[in-house]
Amino acid sequence: MEQPTAASPWLLLLCLAAVATGGVPQARAQLESKGFISIDCGLPGTASYVDAGTKLSYVSDAGFTDDAAGANHNISAKYIRPQLSRRYHNVRSFPDGARNCYTLRPLVPGCKYLVRAAFLYGDYDGLGRPPIFNLHLGVNYWQTVNVSTPGSEVTAEAIVVVPDDFVQVCLVNTGAGTPFVSALELRPLKMKFYPQANLTQGLLVEHRMNLGPADETNIIRYPVDPYDRVWIPWADPKEWTEISTTRQVQSDDDDYEVPSAVMQTAVTPLNASKKNLDISWDPVPQPRNPSPGYFIVMHFSELQILPSSAVRQFYVRINGMELNMTAAKLYYHGTGVISNVKPYRYDKFNISLHATTNSTLPPIVNAIELFSVMPTSILGTDSQDVSASMAIKDKYHVQKNWMGDPCIPKTIAWERLMCSYTIAQTPRIISVNLSFSGPSGDILSSFANLKALQYLDLSNNNLTGTIPDALSQLPLLKFLDLSGNQLSGSIPSGFLKRIQDGSLNLRYGNNLNLCTNNNSCQPAKIKSKRAIKFVVPIAVTMVIVVVALTLFSSLRRKKRGSMKNSVKPQNETTNDGDTSLGLETRQLTYIEIERITNNLRHVLGKGGFGYVYDGFLEDGTQVAVKIRSQSSNQGDKEFLAEVQILTRIHHKNLVSLIGFCKDGEHMALVYEFMSRGTLQEHIVGGDHNTICLSWRQRLKIAVESAQGLEYLHKGCNPPLIHRDVKATNILLNTRFEAKIADFGLSKAFNHDNETQISTNVIVGTRGYMDPEYQTTGQPTTKSDVYSFGVVLLVLVTGKPPTLHNPQGISIIEWVQQRLAKGNIEGVVDVRMHGDHDVNSMWKAADIALKCTAQASSRRPNMIDVVLQLQECLKLEEDHAGGEANTSFYTGIYSNDQNLRYDAYPTNQSTNVSQSSTGFEMEHSFGRVPTMDNGPAAR
């Protein structure tokens, strides 16, 4: 046998030790001495029992899956019969969630295991409708479970090499009934067993047959088979003659260690003169893999003492092809194995044992195992990230869809968690958002094990204790929100250094016991009570004077610049009625405005507020001056709101306010000059002399605009909703860097009461407005996300948000209709002449449609959007640099013409109204299976 990868001697020794001793001690449920895990799913509480047949201990599933997930049920009494194994008497069903998982541990990474799942519906819910659902082993599809009748027993069995110290069995809801499970079993195997199984492919047990026993109910498993393989008896008196022996049949060099009880029986043709023994087998097509590869493993032993003149030699042929190049010659009570090294793919299998010309006796065979290939090459999330995220889940009792692998499959990745996906590398967790999720206690050290983490939001919870300095050592962390907790102590020095060098944005406001200055955390040296009475008032007075002088001096000296790395708690509030403002932005008279604009000579554009004029300051700096017109709907309140907002927000992707004028009825805003004008002009009209932006430029603009919105939503305190995100409010400078403008309609909100913000007037721009906001009158940050999604579609298509061809249709519907056909080029702006990476374009369209989901709860937040767009940009940059992309991003699209893109994440359930798959073995371990779809003797 060939093995794709050679196992190291140390690994082999470790696996042998695991098989011999039962591996690492089990903390949650008792393991058998041989390392077996036997779970009766649905068994109440911590109950356990010893199986009457195998004498193995079965335990409840408590500790192997979330206690709050699923419900225990007993099957209907009419399906309980004397020969039915006890593990089928009850089930655990999972009506909630797309995926529910069991975690089997502890295992030895790199070792080989047999994993078995058993199902009997038994009308436990009284509905009389057996469900259809998918079964996954880790992140890889295992099989579709299709229970044909309420009393049918279905078993799924796989042989796999596990990469980690655990393996997960997941039930995935496909919309065709509630998933359930009766029992789960795991058995360690020796590494030499079934060498066809490795890290990239597992083996699915189609049939494991003990040929020839007279007693058709004599199913062999543990303890006769010490590895608890289940051998089903099969005899066909019309075609075969049974040969048997009572002597021990087992060789020391047997690579499979088939039990002697299995090898003690064999079959041979009924007619001794017949030279062939034939078996035919029709594989059942599989929903996910209509043409899988198959392995056939045949076990042989000579059970008769042959006279010296007798010869038994034969070849094994699969569909006419010789499997063994040298004729098989058997030895008395010795054992041998013949199998294919590479998988065969046929619609029908004809297995023929053909005697050689000098053979005087017909062929015999003792046992046959039939396997289909289960690809296990999908890379799950980095194992360290998985361990850390599972520890976080357990510590904080996260009640979300945190089941199975955190990142894979993408469609059911963990809620409020973002991952990076790169070709040929394991996914990494880059963002965790547990704000308003209720975690309490200390900040878990496991966060520091998420080495690829960029964003961590733990705000507005009940966290206590100190801030662990280990978090500051995360190399990629650039945003950390700890505000609104009950943290104490000082800010560690590692964070202060990161804040100083600008590599980290730390938010920690509303932690009453948290010291913002190391010195303030040091207890004062108390000399005497009398000294305190005098020292304290004097010290307080001095501090107040020094602070006041410092602030006054700072405000006079401070020029316009970035404040993004401020480490002070940001607890400011907006007061729309404050006309004095008290801000560092320059206040101008109307005469100065006229002088700056050269008497309003050159108009740059016009908006809802009024005209925008070209202007120059005294030092020659070019500026844009927006002057309120008499017909503008914006009054003093909106004007002052925009001024106050712009004086306290500072970000490279937000237009900077240089000055303002509030001189009687004259109102004006002086902005930094953006020489390239609006995004609208470059994409869907305006100046015909504008440059057509490449896809890379458009993506860069999208990333920068998203970063600006992310800052408004997460970097401001209180956070801000823009409420008028559109292509005309995204401005470009000389280097085509994007900045968001026009904050006259912006609204501050409080995280605690975001959904209760309501306004008297619905504001925004047609085509960009969130339909949920229009219905409820309550804007949220997801309203901005929706508008940004429209902007992203505009960037992809080069078309306006509303199209007329010939009837009015939104750009969202227009894109949906075309992408449903699977052709991304049908929506791409033709002016880019196909100069783009198709993966990047697919992904961008996918993000845009998720942003514009009808329900705001299903839209991503701007942190997620930024991360996804950065991945798009990386794909495009790799494409431009000539790097090959071997994978193809298909996003959420299918051939379904009626597909609606109104979910986030998208549900990619497949149609499961199909016949049962070849993976299903509809038999029990207490009766002979029907073989209608299995091998047939000839």
Buried (B, 14 or more C-beta within 10 A) or exposed (E): EEEEEEBEEEBBEBBBBBBEEBBBEBEEBEBBEBBBBBBBBBBEEEEBBEBEEBEBBBBBBBBBBBEEBBBBBEBBEEBBEEEBBBBBBBBBBBBEBBBBBBBBBBBBBBBBBBBBBBBBBBBBBEEEBBBBBBBBBBBBBBBBBBBBEBBBBBBBBBBBBBBBBBBBBBBBBBBBBBBBBBBBBBBBBBBBBBBBBBBEBBBBBBBBBBBBBEEEEBBBBBEBBEBBBBBBBBBBEEBBBBBEBEEEBBBEEBBBBBBBBBBBBBBBBBEEEBBBBBBBBBBBBBBBBEEBBBBBBBBBBBBBEEEEEEBBBBBBBBEEEEBBEEBBBBEEBBBBBBBBEEBBEBEEBBBBBBBBEEBBBBBBBBBBBBBBBBBBEBBBBBBBBBBBBBBBBEBBEBEEBBBBBBBBBBBBBBEBBBBBBBEEEBBBBBBBBBBBBEBEEEBBEBBBBBBBBBBBBBBBBEBBEBBBEBBBEBEBBBBBBBBBBBBBBBBBEBBBEBBEEEBBBBBBBBBEEBBBEEEEEEEEEEEEEEEEEEBEEEEEEEEEEEEEEEEEEEEEEEEBEEEBBEBEBBEBEBEBEEEEBEBBBBBBEBEBBBBBBEEBEEEBBEBBBBBBBBBBBEEEEEBBBBBBBEEBEBEBEBBBBBBBBBBBBBBBBBBBBBBBBBBEEBBBBBBBBBEBBBBBBBBBEBEEEBEEBBBBBBBBBBBBBBBBBBBBBBBBBBBBBBBBBBBBBBBBBEEBBBBBBBBBBBBBBEBEEBEEBEEEEBBBBEBBBBBBBEEBEBBBBBBBBBBBBBBBBBBBBBBBBBBEEEEEEBBBEBBBBBBBEEEBEEBBBEEBEEEBBBBBBBBBBBBBBBBBBBEBEBBBBBBBBBBBBBBBBBBBBBBBEEEEBEEEBBBBBBEEEEBEBBBBBBEBBBEBEBEBBBBBBBBBBBBBBEBEBBBBBB
